């Protein structure tokens, strides 16, 4: 039974779906924003990646929230990450393209070398692709070898932990939090002196504060 004050936050139907209802975060708005940015700032790889990712992720959806029946198109995830990256000052064309493409090989059956993008983008996406025969240690060891892969993984995990409470069970959240604290958060320290240092600071703060809030809620 949801108490009266909490129901005010969730709305009449007891559901919270700000990311779906807020136009700022809808995929069409984010796509247009990034396309305009790519054209204005001369980022041809980003523009190409927008269309490529939209095609490959078509008919794919994010995990369904336990609080909503809304099916969120999967493309919203890389779009939100790329908007986030650019808003924090990441403007390198290859990096932004890799953000948009980071799940393509893992989720769409495309090999890294098949991506119609430069070798640096292919390599970064390859490092971010989790394979069944890799342990977590092996997977993150590969990511740690590349500063660009590190910042993209931080962006990815930041987006995921921000929304996981709506889709994960407590058991799954516990597993995800432990993995994040052991493997993902330390990636920020590998970028603290590089070109992504400011972004890494912000991402580490958001990830850690989100995890602490979720843990506090789970203790209740």
N, C-alpha and C positions, 0 to 999 in steps of 0.2 A: 504494500500500500504506500503510495507516494504522498508525503505530507503536503499541505497546502502551499507552503513557501517554495518547496522544490518544484511543485507542479507549475508555479509561475515561471520558472526558468525553462522548463521543458516544453511549455505550450499546452494547448488544449488536448492534444492527442498523446501527451506524455513522451514525445519524441524530440530529440534535438538533432537538427540537420542543417546547421548554419552553412556548412561548406557546399551544400546543394542549393540552398535558397539564396545565398548571397551572390549577386551577379559578379562581384569582383573575382570570385573563385570558380565561376563556371568555365568549362573548358573552351567554349567559343570565345569568351572574352579574353581568356589568357592566350589563346592561339593568336587572336588579332593583335593583342598587345605585343607579343614576341615577334610576330611577323613585321609589325611596324618598326619595332626596335632594330630588327635585323636589316631592314631596308634603310633606315635612317643612319645607322652606325656602320654600315658596310660589313655585314656579317653573313656572307653567302652560305657558309656551312650550317649555321644555325637555321637559316631559312629552309635549306634543303632538308635538314633533320626534322623540322616541324612536320613537313608533308610526309616524309618517310615514316616517322614514328606514328603519325595518325593513321596511315594506311596499315602498318603492321599490327598495331594494337586495336584495330577496329574489331568490334564484337567481343572484346575482352572487357571485364569489369573488375572493380575492386572488391575486396571481401565485404559481404553485406553486413551492415550494422545491425546489432540486436535491437536497436531502438528505432529502426526505420526499414521500410520495404523498398526504399529508393535504391535503384541500381546505378552506381556511379561509374561512368566509363573509365577504363583503366588509364586512358590518355591523360586524365586529370592529374595523375601522379607525376609523370615527368614534366608536364607543363607547370605545375605548381613548384616543383623543384627548380626549374629553369628560371621562372620568375623570381624565386627566392634568391637564387645565385646572382642574377643580374642586379637585384635590389641591394645586395650587399657589396656591389662593386666589382663583381667578376664579369669581365667584358671580353675575355679572350674567345675568339670564334671557335677554335677547336675544343676548348673546355666546355663551352655552352652546348655545342653539338653533342659531345659525349654525355652530358647530363641528360639531354633529350633521348639519347639512344641507350642508356645504361642497362635497360632490361630487355632489349631487343633479342639478344642472343639467348638469354635464359628462358624467355617466355614465348618466343616466336619462331624458334627452330632455324635461326639464321646463324651461320658461322661467322666469327669475327672477320675473317679474310674475305667474306662475301659482301661486307658492308661497303657501299659505294662512296667511301669517305677516305681521307688521307690515313696513312699508316699510324700516326699518333692517335687518332680517334679510334681506329680499330684496336690498337694495343690497350688503350685505356678501358674500352668496353670489355675486352677479353679479360682483363684483370678483375673487373667487377662481376664477371659471370660466375656464379656458383655452380660447380659441377658435382654430380652424385659421388664421384670417386675422390673428392677432396674432403678432408676433415676441416673443421672450423679453423684450426691452427694453420693448415696449409692455405686455405682461402685467404685469411687475413695476412699471412706472411707475404703473399703475392701483392696484395693491395698496398702494404707498407713500403713496397719497393718503388712506388710512384706517388709523388705529391699530389698530382691531379686526381688520381684514383682515390686517395685519402679524402680529399675535400668533397668529392662526389659521394663517397660512402657516408660521410658525415651529413650531407644534405639529405640523402636517402633515409638514413635512420632518424633524422630530425623530423622529417615528414611522417614517417611511420609511427614513431612513439607519440607524436602529437595527437594521433587519431586511434591508436590501438585499443584504448579503453572501450570504444564503442563496438569493436569487432572481436576482441580476444577474450577467451575465458581467463579466469585468474591463474590457472596453471600455465597457459600459454604466455600470459603477460609476465609471470615470474621467470620463465625460461628466457623470454626476450630481454627482460631487464638484465639478467645475469650475463647474457651474451654481450649486450650493449656496454655494460660497465667494464667487462674484461677485455673486449676486443675493439669496440668502436670508439669509445671516449678517448683512449690513448692516441688515436690517430690525430687528434687535434694538436697534440704536443709535437708531432712530426712536422707540422706546418707552421709553427709559431714564429719561425724566422724567415719564412719564404713569402712569396707574393700573395698567399692566401691567409696570412696571419690574422688579419682583422676578421675575416669571415670565419675562420676556425674558432676564434674566441667567442663570437656570437653563437655559433652552432653548439659549441661545448656548453655554454651557459644555458641555452634553451633545452638541450637534451637532458642535462643534469637536473635542471629545475623541474622539468616535466616528470622525470623518473621519480624524484623525491615526492612530488605531489601525488603521483599515482600510488607509491608505496604507502604514503600517509592514509590515503583513502582505503587501501586494501587492509590496513590494520584495524579499521573501524568495524 
